[in-house]
């Protein structure tokens, strides 16, 4: 942030509202998808809760996390966008000078690795639990079967991730595509589906009609809108990314 603020590579080239001639619906959808993936932590919640000493403290931990994260994201985004302009690189560290960029990436490498390891661990634990769902005792053992299958799953996930990253060399498109295909549903779509499923009997007049108040109807409309937004975002970003890759 300091380096970009000193260099000011795109000062005066930023907009509070981007003019229509400088963007498009698909580019806007890809930008939204990039934002969505930043908050796509829902899939990690069960794993984190299961490993907490006091699971009841999770809501407080989540509020603290989101408060700090949103504040940090907004400050960084506003400062970098103001000084780097609409042509800010992706990732944003690329907009700094060569020396600052190298130093910043050097400092950021450990956190980037940790972020990748955490996501791989969560995915591996879900796959591992599914593989041994009918033989749960294997997961508590330390023999060749348990450790070998765990190492094989980890290796397979890292290879798949490497192949995807190699096939989609443009970072912004890669993030947008992942966010649209997976992040949008985990962050928005599935949540809306679950709410509608939990309240389906009341909404379809097959349940207790006394529970169907204006608040319930309003939430139903909101969740339907979220579901429609998720489907639109997924279809537009996926189609655009595939066409650009082809």
PAZAPA-4460 file (N, C-alpha, C; in steps of 0.05 Angstrom, whole numbers, plus 32768, in hexadecimal, padded with zeros to 4 digits):
% residues 246
    n_x    n_y    n_z   ca_x   ca_y   ca_z    c_x    c_y    c_z   seq   type   mol
   8011   7FE8   8000   8000   8000   8000   8011   8019   8000     1      X     A
   8027   8019   8010   8038   8030   8012   8047   8034   7FF7     2      X     A
   8051   801E   7FEC   805F   801F   7FD2   804E   802A   7FBC     3      X     A
   8035   8020   7FBA   8023   8029   7FA5   801A   8046   7FAA     4      X     A
   8018   804D   7FC4   8011   8069   7FCA   8026   807C   7FC3     5      X     A
   8040   8074   7FC4   8056   8085   7FBC   8059   8086   7F9D     6      X     A
   8057   806F   7F90   805A   806E   7F73   8042   8079   7F64     7      X     A
   802A   8075   7F6F   8011   807F   7F63   800F   8078   7F45     8      X     A
   800F   805F   7F3E   800F   8057   7F21   7FF6   805E   7F13     9      X     A
   7FDF   8060   7F21   7FC6   8066   7F13   7FB5   807B   7F21    10      X     A
   7FC3   808E   7F2E   7FB4   80A3   7F3B   7FA3   80B3   7F28    11      X     A
   7F8A   80B8   7F2F   7F77   80C6   7F1E   7F69   80B5   7F0A    12      X     A
   7F6F   809A   7F0B   7F63   8088   7EF8   7F51   8074   7F05    13      X     A
   7F45   807D   7F1C   7F33   806C   7F2A   7F17   8079   7F2B    14      X     A
   7F02   8068   7F2D   7EE7   8072   7F2D   7ED7   8066   7F44    15      X     A
   7EC6   8076   7F50   7EB3   806C   7F64   7E9F   805A   7F56    16      X     A
   7E96   8063   7F3E   7E84   8053   7F2E   7E91   8052   7F12    17      X     A
   7E99   803A   7F09   7EA7   8038   7EEF   7E93   803E   7ED8    18      X     A
   7E9B   804F   7EC5   7E8A   8055   7EAE   7E84   803C   7E9E    19      X     A
   7E6C   803A   7E92   7E65   8022   7E83   7E78   801B   7E6C    20      X     A
   7E83   8030   7E5F   7E95   802A   7E49   7EB0   801E   7E51    21      X     A
   7EB6   801F   7E6A   7ECF   8014   7E74   7ECD   7FF8   7E80    22      X     A
   7EB5   7FEE   7E81   7EB1   7FD3   7E8C   7E9A   7FC5   7E7E    23      X     A
   7E93   7FAE   7E88   7E7C   7F9F   7E7D   7E70   7F8F   7E93    24      X     A
   7E59   7F82   7E8D   7E4C   7F72   7EA1   7E5D   7F5B   7EAA    25      X     A
   7E6A   7F4D   7E97   7E7B   7F36   7E9E   7E93   7F3E   7EAF    26      X     A
   7E9F   7F55   7EA9   7EB5   7F5E   7EB9   7EAC   7F65   7ED5    27      X     A
   7E94   7F71   7ED7   7E89   7F77   7EF1   7E83   7F5E   7F01    28      X     A
   7E79   7F49   7EF3   7E73   7F30   7F00   7E8D   7F23   7F0A    29      X     A
   7EA2   7F25   7EFA   7EBC   7F19   7F02   7EC7   7F28   7F1B    30      X     A
   7EC3   7F42   7F1C   7ECC   7F52   7F33   7EBD   7F4A   7F4C    31      X     A
   7EA3   7F46   7F49   7E92   7F3D   7F60   7E9B   7F21   7F69    32      X     A
   7EA1   7F10   7F55   7EAA   7EF5   7F5C   7EC4   7EF5   7F6C    33      X     A
   7ED6   7F08   7F65   7EEF   7F0A   7F74   7EEA   7F13   7F91    34      X     A
   7ED5   7F24   7F95   7ECE   7F2C   7FB0   7EC2   7F15   7FBF    35      X     A
   7EB0   7F05   7FB2   7EA3   7EEF   7FBF   7EB6   7EDB   7FCA    36      X     A
   7ECB   7ED4   7FBA   7EDE   7EBF   7FC3   7EEE   7EC8   7FDB    37      X     A
   7EF0   7EE2   7FE0   7EFE   7EEC   7FF7   7EEF   7EE5   8011    38      X     A
   7ED5   7EE1   800F   7EC5   7EDA   8026   7EBA   7EBE   8025    39      X     A
   7EC8   7EAD   8016   7EBE   7E92   8012   7ECB   7E7F   8027    40      X     A
   7EC5   7E85   8040   7ED1   7E75   8055   7EBD   7E61   8062    41      X     A
   7EA4   7E61   8058   7E90   7E50   8064   7E97   7E33   8066    42      X     A
   7EA5   7E29   8051   7EAB   7E0C   8050   7EBF   7E05   8066    43      X     A
   7ECD   7E19   8071   7EE1   7E13   8086   7ED4   7E14   80A2    44      X     A
   7EBC   7E1F   80A4   7EB0   7E23   80BF   7EAE   7E09   80CF    45      X     A
   7EA2   7DF3   80C3   7E9F   7DDA   80D3   7EBA   7DCF   80DC    46      X     A
   7ECE   7DD1   80CB   7EE9   7DC7   80D3   7EF4   7DD7   80EA    47      X     A
   7EF1   7DF2   80E9   7EFC   7E03   80FE   7EED   7DFF   8118    48      X     A
   7ED2   7DFD   8116   7EC2   7DF9   812F   7EC9   7DDF   813C    49      X     A
   7ECD   7DCA   812C   7ED3   7DAF   8138   7EEE   7DAF   8146    50      X     A
   7F00   7DC1   813F   7F1B   7DC2   814B   7F1D   7DD7   8161    51      X     A
   7F08   7DE6   8167   7F09   7DFA   817C   7F06   7DED   8197    52      X     A
   7F14   7DF8   81AB   7F11   7DEE   81C6   7EF5   7DF5   81D1    53      X     A
   7EEB   7E0C   81CA   7ED0   7E15   81D2   7EC0   7E1D   81B9    54      X     A
   7EB3   7E09   81AC   7EA4   7E0F   8193   7E90   7E25   8196    55      X     A
   7E85   7E2A   81AD   7E71   7E3E   81B1   7E7C   7E5A   81AC    56      X     A
   7E96   7E5D   81AD   7EA3   7E77   81A9   7EA6   7E7E   818B    57      X     A
   7E9E   7E6B   817A   7EA2   7E70   815D   7E94   7E89   8153    58      X     A
   7E7B   7E8F   815B   7E6E   7EA7   8151   7E7D   7EC0   8158    59      X     A
   7E88   7EC2   8170   7E98   7ED9   8178   7EB2   7EDB   8168    60      X     A
   7EBE   7EC4   8163   7ED7   7EC3   8153   7ED1   7ECC   8136    61      X     A
   7EB9   7EC4   812C   7EB2   7ECB   8110   7EAC   7EE9   810E    62      X     A
   7E9F   7EF4   8121   7E9A   7F11   8121   7EB4   7F21   8121    63      X     A
   7EC6   7F19   8133   7EE0   7F26   8134   7EEF   7F24   811A    64      X     A
   7EEF   7F0C   810F   7EFD   7F07   80F5   7EF2   7F19   80DF    65      X     A
   7ED8   7F19   80DC   7ECB   7F28   80C6   7ECF   7F46   80CA    66      X     A
   7ECD   7F4F   80E2   7ED1   7F6C   80E8   7EED   7F75   80DF    67      X     A
   7F01   7F66   80E7   7F1D   7F6D   80E0   7F21   7F69   80C2    68      X     A
   7F17   7F54   80B7   7F1B   7F4E   809A   7F0E   7F63   8088    69      X     A
   7EF5   7F69   808D   7EE7   7F7D   807D   7EF4   7F98   807E    70      X     A
   7EFC   7FA0   8097   7F0A   7FBA   809A   7F24   7FBA   808A    71      X     A
   7F33   7FA5   808D   7F4D   7FA3   807F   7F49   7FA3   8061    72      X     A
   7F36   7F93   8057   7F31   7F91   803B   7F2A   7FAC   802F    73      X     A
   7F18   7FBA   803D   7F0E   7FD4   8033   7F25   7FE9   8032    74      X     A
   7F35   7FEA   8047   7F4B   7FFD   8048   7F5F   7FF8   8031    75      X     A
   7F67   7FDF   802F   7F7B   7FD7   801A   7F70   7FDC   7FFE    76      X     A
   7F57   7FD4   7FFA   7F4B   7FD7   7FDF   7F48   7FF4   7FD7    77      X     A
   7F3F   8005   7FE9   7F3B   8022   7FE3   7F56   802F   7FDE    78      X     A
   7F6A   802A   7FEF   7F84   8037   7FEC   7F91   802F   7FD2    79      X     A
   7F92   8014   7FCD   7FA0   800A   7FB5   7F91   8013   7F9B    80      X     A
   7F76   8011   7F9C   7F67   8019   7F84   7F6A   8037   7F7E    81      X     A
   7F6B   8047   7F93   7F6D   8064   7F8F   7F88   806B   7F82    82      X     A
   7F9D   805F   7F8B   7FB8   8066   7F81   7FC0   8055   7F68    83      X     A
   7FB5   803D   7F65   7FBC   802C   7F4E   7FA8   802F   7F37    84      X     A
   7F90   8039   7F3C   7F7C   803E   7F27   7F6E   8024   7F1F    85      X     A
   7F5E   8026   7F0A   7F4E   8010   7F01   7F5F   7FFA   7EF4    86      X     A
   7F78   8001   7EEC   7F89   7FED   7EE0   7F9B   7FDF   7EF4    87      X     A
   7F92   7FDE   7F0D   7FA1   7FD1   7F22   7FA7   7FB4   7F1A    88      X     A
   7FBF   7FAB   7F20   7FC7   7F8F   7F19   7FB8   7F7B   7F2A    89      X     A
   7FB8   7F62   7F20   7FAC   7F4C   7F2F   7FC1   7F36   7F31    90      X     A
   7FCB   7F30   7F49   7FC5   7F3C   7F63   7FCF   7F59   7F65    91      X     A
   7FC4   7F68   7F78   7FCA   7F85   7F7A   7FE7   7F8B   7F80    92      X     A
   7FF6   7F78   7F8B   8012   7F7D   7F90   8022   7F84   7F77    93      X     A
   8017   7F7B   7F60   8024   7F80   7F46   8024   7F9D   7F3E    94      X     A
   8014   7FAD   7F4B   8013   7FCA   7F44   8029   7FDA   7F51    95      X     A
   8037   7FCE   7F64   804D   7FDC   7F72   8066   7FDC   7F60    96      X     A
   807A   7FEB   7F68   8093   7FEB   7F59   80A1   7FD0   7F5B    97      X     A
   80B5   7FCB   7F4A   80C2   7FB1   7F49   80CE   7FA9   7F64    98      X     A
   80DC   7FBB   7F70   80E9   7FB5   7F8A   80D4   7FB0   7FA0    99      X     A
   80C0   7FC2   7FA2   80AC   7FBF   7FB6   809C   7FA5   7FB1   100      X     A
   8097   7F9F   7F98   8088   7F87   7F91   8096   7F6E   7F9A   101      X     A
   80B0   7F6D   7F96   80C0   7F56   7F9E   80C0   7F53   7FBC   102      X     A
   80C4   7F69   7FCA   80C4   7F69   7FE8   80A8   7F60   7FF2   103      X     A
   8093   7F6B   7FE6   8078   7F65   7FF0   8071   7F47   7FEB   104      X     A
   8079   7F3D   7FD3   8073   7F20   7FCE   8084   7F0F   7FE1   105      X     A
   809D   7F17   7FE7   80AD   7F08   7FF9   80A1   7F06   8015   106      X     A
   8096   7F1C   801E   8088   7F1C   8038   806E   7F0D   8037   107      X     A
   8060   7F0E   8020   8046   7F01   801E   8047   7EE3   8019   108      X     A
   805E   7ED9   800F   805F   7EBD   8008   8057   7EAA   801F   109      X     A
   8060   7EAE   8038   8057   7E9C   804E   8039   7E9C   8052   110      X     A
   802C   7EB3   8051   800F   7EB4   8055   8001   7EA7   803D   111      X     A
   800C   7EAB   8025   7FFF   7E9E   800D   8000   7E80   8010   112      X     A
   8018   7E76   8018   801B   7E59   801C   8008   7E4F   8032   113      X     A
   8006   7E5D   8048   7FF4   7E55   805E   7FD7   7E54   8054   114      X     A
   7FCF   7E68   8045   7FB4   7E69   803A   7FAE   7E51   8029   115      X     A
   7FC1   7E4A   8018   7FBE   7E32   8007   7FBD   7E18   8017   116      X     A
   7FCE   7E17   802B   7FCF   7DFE   803C   7FB5   7DFB   804B   117      X     A
   7FA9   7E11   8055   7F90   7E0F   8064   7F7A   7E05   8052   118      X     A
   7F78   7E11   803A   7F63   7E08   8028   7F66   7DEB   801F   119      X     A
   7F7F   7DE3   801A   7F85   7DC7   8013   7F7E   7DB4   802A   120      X     A
   7F84   7DBD   8043   7F7F   7DAC   805A   7F61   7DA8   805E   121      X     A
   7F51   7DBD   805A   7F34   7DBB   805D   7F29   7DA8   8048   122      X     A
   7F31   7DAC   802F   7F28   7D9B   8019   7F30   7D7E   801E   123      X     A
   7F49   7D7A   8027   7F53   7D5F   802B   7F44   7D51   8042   124      X     A
   7F3D   7D5F   8057   7F2F   7D53   806E   7F13   7D4B   8065   125      X     A
   7F06   7D5B   8054   7EEB   7D54   804A   7EEC   7D3B   8038   126      X     A
   7F00   7D3A   8027   7F03   7D23   8015   7F0B   7D0A   8026   127      X     A
   7F1D   7D0D   8039   7F26   7CF7   804A   7F0E   7CEC   805A   128      X     A
   7EFE   7CFD   8065   7EE6   7CF4   8074   7ED3   7CE5   8062   129      X     A
   7ED0   7CEE   8049   7EBE   7CE1   8036   7EC8   7CC6   802E   130      X     A
   7EE3   7CC4   8029   7EEF   7CAA   8021   7EEB   7C95   8036   131      X     A
   7EEF   7C9C   804F   7EEE   7C89   8065   7ED4   7C8B   8075   132      X     A
   7EBF   7C95   8068   7EA5   7C98   8076   7E9A   7C7E   8081   133      X     A
   7E9E   7C68   8072   7E94   7C4E   807B   7EA8   7C3F   808D   134      X     A
   7EC0   7C4A   808F   7ED4   7C3E   80A2   7EE1   7C55   80B2   135      X     A
   7ED1   7C62   80C3   7EDB   7C7A   80D2   7EF3   7C74   80E4   136      X     A
   7EF6   7C5A   80EC   7F0D   7C54   80FE   7F28   7C58   80F0   137      X     A
   7F28   7C57   80D6   7F41   7C5A   80C7   7F4C   7C76   80CC   138      X     A
   7F3B   7C8A   80CE   7F44   7CA6   80D1   7F52   7CAB   80EC   139      X     A
   7F4E   7C9A   8100   7F5B   7C9D   811A   7F73   7C8B   811C   140      X     A
   7F7A   7C7D   8107   7F91   7C6B   8108   7FA9   7C79   80FC   141      X     A
   7FC1   7C6D   80FF   7FDA   7C78   80F5   7FE9   7C64   80E3   142      X     A
   7FDA   7C52   80D7   7FE7   7C3D   80C6   7FEB   7C48   80AA   143      X     A
   7FF5   7C36   8099   7FFB   7C3E   807D   7FE2   7C46   806E   144      X     A
   7FCC   7C38   8073   7FB3   7C3E   8065   7FA9   7C5B   806B   145      X     A
   7FAA   7C62   8084   7FA0   7C7D   808C   7FB3   7C93   8082   146      X     A
   7FCD   7C90   8088   7FE0   7CA4   8080   7FE4   7CA5   8062   147      X     A
   7FE4   7C8E   8055   7FE8   7C8D   8038   7FD1   7C9A   8029   148      X     A
   7FB8   7C94   8032   7FA1   7CA1   8024   7FA1   7CBF   8029   149      X     A
   7FA9   7CC8   8041   7FAA   7CE4   8047   7FBF   7CF2   8035   150      X     A
   7FD6   7CE7   8033   7FEB   7CF3   8022   7FE3   7CF3   8004   151      X     A
   7FD5   7CDD   7FFC   7FCD   7CDC   7FE0   7FB8   7CF1   7FDA   152      X     A
   7FA6   7CF6   7FEC   7F91   7D0B   7FE8   7F9E   7D26   7FE7   153      X     A
   7FB0   7D2C   7FFA   7FBE   7D46   7FFA   7FCD   7D4A   7FE0   154      X     A
   7FDC   7D36   7FD7   7FEB   7D38   7FBE   7FD9   7D3D   7FA6   155      X     A
   7FC3   7D2E   7FA5   7FB0   7D31   7F8E   7FA4   7D4D   7F8E   156      X     A
   7F9D   7D58   7FA5   7F92   7D73   7FA6   7FA6   7D88   7F9D   157      X     A
   7FBF   7D85   7FA5   7FD3   7D99   7F9D   7FD9   7D97   7F7F   158      X     A
   7FD9   7D7F   7F74   7FDE   7D7C   7F58   7FC7   7D88   7F48   159      X     A
   7FAE   7D83   7F50   7F97   7D8E   7F43   7F98   7DAD   7F44   160      X     A
   7F9F   7DB8   7F5B   7FA1   7DD5   7F5E   7FB6   7DE0   7F4C   161      X     A
   7FCD   7DD2   7F4A   7FE3   7DDC   7F39   7FDB   7DDB   7F1B   162      X     A
   7FCC   7DC6   7F13   7FC3   7DC4   7EF7   7FB0   7DDA   7EF0   163      X     A
   7F9D   7DE0   7F03   7F8A   7DF6   7EFE   7F98   7E11   7EFC   164      X     A
   7FAC   7E15   7F0E   7FBA   7E2F   7F0E   7FCB   7E31   7EF4   165      X     A
   7FD6   7E1B   7EEB   7FE6   7E1B   7ED2   7FD5   7E1F   7EB9   166      X     A
   7FBD   7E14   7EBA   7FAB   7E16   7EA3   7F9E   7E32   7EA1   167      X     A
   7F9C   7E40   7EB7   7F90   7E5B   7EB7   7FA5   7E6E   7EC2   168      X     A
   7FB7   7E78   7EB1   7FCD   7E88   7EBB   7FC6   7EA4   7EC4   169      X     A
   7FAE   7EAE   7EBB   7FA6   7EC9   7EC3   7F99   7EC8   7EDF   170      X     A
   7FA6   7ED5   7EF2   7F9E   7ED2   7F0E   7F81   7EDB   7F13   171      X     A
   7F7A   7EF2   7F08   7F5F   7EFD   7F0D   7F49   7EEB   7F02   172      X     A
   7F4E   7EDF   7EEA   7F3A   7ECD   7EDF   7F39   7EB3   7EEF   173      X     A
   7F50   7EAA   7EF9   7F50   7E91   7F09   7F3F   7E95   7F22   174      X     A
   7F44   7EAC   7F30   7F35   7EB1   7F49   7F18   7EB5   7F43   175      X     A
   7F12   7EC3   7F2E   7EF5   7EC8   7F27   7EE7   7EAE   7F20   176      X     A
   7EF5   7E9C   7F11   7EE8   7E83   7F0A   7EE4   7E71   7F22   177      X     A
   7EF8   7E6F   7F34   7EF5   7E60   7F4C   7EDF   7E6B   7F5E   178      X     A
   7EDE   7E86   7F60   7ECA   7E93   7F70   7EAE   7E8E   7F65   179      X     A
   7EAB   7E8E   7F4B   7E91   7E8A   7F3F   7E88   7E6D   7F41   180      X     A
   7E9A   7E5B   7F3C   7E92   7E3E   7F3C   7E8D   7E34   7F58   181      X     A
   7E9D   7E3C   7F6B   7E9B   7E31   7F86   7E94   7E45   7F9B   182      X     A
   7EA3   7E5C   7F9B   7E9F   7E6F   7FB0   7E83   7E7B   7FB1   183      X     A
   7E78   7E81   7F9A   7E5D   7E8D   7F9A   7E48   7E7B   7FA7   184      X     A
   7E4A   7E61   7FA1   7E36   7E4E   7FAD   7E3B   7E4A   7FCA   185      X     A
   7E54   7E47   7FD3   7E59   7E42   7FEF   7E54   7E5C   7FFF   186      X     A
   7E59   7E73   7FF4   7E57   7E8C   8002   7E3A   7E97   8002   187      X     A
   7E2C   7E92   7FEC   7E11   7E9E   7FE8   7DFC   7E8A   7FE1   188      X     A
   7E00   7E7B   7FCB   7DEB   7E6A   7FC0   7DE1   7E54   7FD3   189      X     A
   7DF3   7E45   7FDE   7DEB   7E2F   7FF0   7DDE   7E39   8009   190      X     A
   7DE7   7E50   8013   7DDA   7E5B   802B   7DBD   7E62   8025   191      X     A
   7DB8   7E6E   800E   7D9C   7E75   8006   7D8C   7E5B   8003   192      X     A
   7D98   7E47   7FF6   7D89   7E2E   7FF2   7D82   7E21   800D   193      X     A
   7D94   7E21   801F   7D8F   7E15   8039   7D79   7E23   8048   194      X     A
   7D79   7E3E   8047   7D64   7E4D   8055   7D49   7E47   8048   195      X     A
   7D48   7E46   802E   7D2E   7E41   8021   7D25   7E24   8027   196      X     A
   7D38   7E11   8028   7D30   7DF6   802F   7D26   7DF3   804B   197      X     A
   7D32   7E02   805E   7D2A   7E01   807A   7D0E   7E0E   807E   198      X     A
   7D07   7E20   806D   7CEE   7E2E   8070   7CDA   7E28   805A   199      X     A
   7CDF   7E12   804B   7CCE   7E0C   8034   7CB1   7E06   803B   200      X     A
   7CAD   7DF7   8051   7C92   7DF0   8058   7C81   7E08   8060   201      X     A
   7C8E   7E1B   806E   7C7F   7E33   8076   7C79   7E44   805D   202      X     A
   7C8D   7E47   804B   7C8A   7E57   8033   7C75   7E4C   8020   203      X     A
   7C73   7E31   801F   7C60   7E25   800C   7C45   7E1E   801A   204      X     A
   7C40   7E2A   8031   7C26   7E28   803F   7C20   7E0C   8049   205      X     A
   7C35   7DFC   804C   7C31   7DE1   8057   7C39   7DDF   8075   206      X     A
   7C44   7DF5   807F   7C4C   7DF5   809B   7C3B   7E08   80AC   207      X     A
   7C45   7E10   80C2   7C37   7E22   80D5   7C35   7E3E   80C9   208      X     A
   7C1D   7E47   80C1   7C1A   7E60   80B3   7C20   7E78   80C6   209      X     A
   7C1F   7E73   80E0   7C25   7E88   80F3   7C42   7E91   80F2   210      X     A
   7C53   7E80   80E7   7C70   7E86   80E5   7C76   7E97   80CC   211      X     A
   7C62   7E99   80BA   7C67   7EA8   80A1   7C5F   7EC5   80A5   212      X     A
   7C72   7ED5   80AF   7C6E   7EF1   80B2   7C7D   7F01   809C   213      X     A
   7C7C   7F1C   809F   7C88   7F2D   808B   7CA6   7F29   808A   214      X     A
   7CB2   7F23   80A2   7CCF   7F1E   80A3   7CD7   7F05   8093   215      X     A
   7CC7   7EF0   8097   7CCD   7ED7   8089   7CCA   7EDA   806B   216      X     A
   7CB5   7EE9   8062   7CB1   7EEE   8046   7CC8   7EFE   803A   217      X     A
   7CD0   7F13   804A   7CE7   7F23   8041   7D00   7F13   803E   218      X     A
   7D06   7F02   8051   7D1E   7EF1   8050   7D1C   7EDE   8038   219      X     A
   7D04   7ED4   8032   7D01   7EC2   801C   7D08   7ED1   8001   220      X     A
   7CFE   7EE9   7FFF   7D05   7EF9   7FE7   7D23   7EFE   7FE4   221      X     A
   7D2F   7F05   7FFB   7D4C   7F0A   7FFB   7D5C   7EF1   7FF2   222      X     A
   7D54   7EDA   7FFD   7D63   7EC2   7FF6   7D5E   7EB9   7FD9   223      X     A
   7D46   7EBE   7FCF   7D41   7EB8   7FB3   7D52   7ECA   7FA1   224      X     A
   7D54   7EE3   7FA8   7D65   7EF6   7F99   7D82   7EEE   7F9A   225      X     A
   7D8C   7EE6   7FB2   7DA7   7EDC   7FB4   7DAC   7EC4   7FA3   226      X     A
   7D99   7EB2   7FA2   7D9B   7E9A   7F92   7D9D   7EA1   7F74   227      X     A
   7D8D   7EB4   7F6C   7D8E   7EBD   7F50   7DA8   7ECB   7F49   228      X     A
   7DB2   7EDC   7F5C   7DCB   7EE9   7F58   7DE2   7ED5   7F56   229      X     A
   7DE1   7EC0   7F66   7DF6   7EAC   7F65   7DF6   7E9D   7F4A   230      X     A
   7DDF   7E96   7F40   7DDD   7E88   7F27   7DE7   7E9A   7F10   231      X     A
   7DDF   7EB4   7F11   7DE8   7EC7   7EFC   7E06   7ECB   7EFD   232      X     A
   7E11   7ECE   7F15   7E2E   7ED2   7F17   7E3E   7EB9   7F0E   233      X     A
   7E34   7EA2   7F15   7E42   7E89   7F0C   7E42   7E86   7EEE   234      X     A
   7E2A   7E8A   7EE2   7E28   7E86   7EC5   7E37   7E9A   7EB5   235      X     A
   7E37   7EB4   7EBD   7E44   7EC9   7EAE   7E63   7EC6   7EB1   236      X     A
   7E6C   7EC3   7EC9   7E8A   7EC1   7ECD   7E95   7EA8   7EC1   237      X     A
   7E87   7E91   7EC4   7E91   7E78   7EB9   7E92   7E79   7E9A   238      X     A
   7E7D   7E84   7E8E   7E7D   7E86   7E71   7E93   7E98   7E67   239      X     A
   7E96   7EAF   7E74   7EAB   7EC2   7E6C   7EC7   7EB6   7E6E   240      X     A
   7ECC   7EA9   7E85   7EE6   7E9E   7E8A   7EEC   7E88   7E76   241      X     A
   7ED9   7E77   7E70   7EDE   7E61   7E5D   7EE3   7E6C   7E41   242      X     A
   7ED4   7E81   7E39   7ED7   7E8C   7E1F   7EF3   7E99   7E1C   243      X     A
   7EFC   7EA7   7E31   7F17   7EB4   7E30   7F2D   7E9F   7E30   244      X     A
   7F29   7E89   7E3E   7F3D   7E74   7E3F   7F3F   7E66   7E24   245      X     A
   7F28   7E62   7E17   7F27   7E55   7DFD   7F33   7E67   7DE7   246      X     A
***
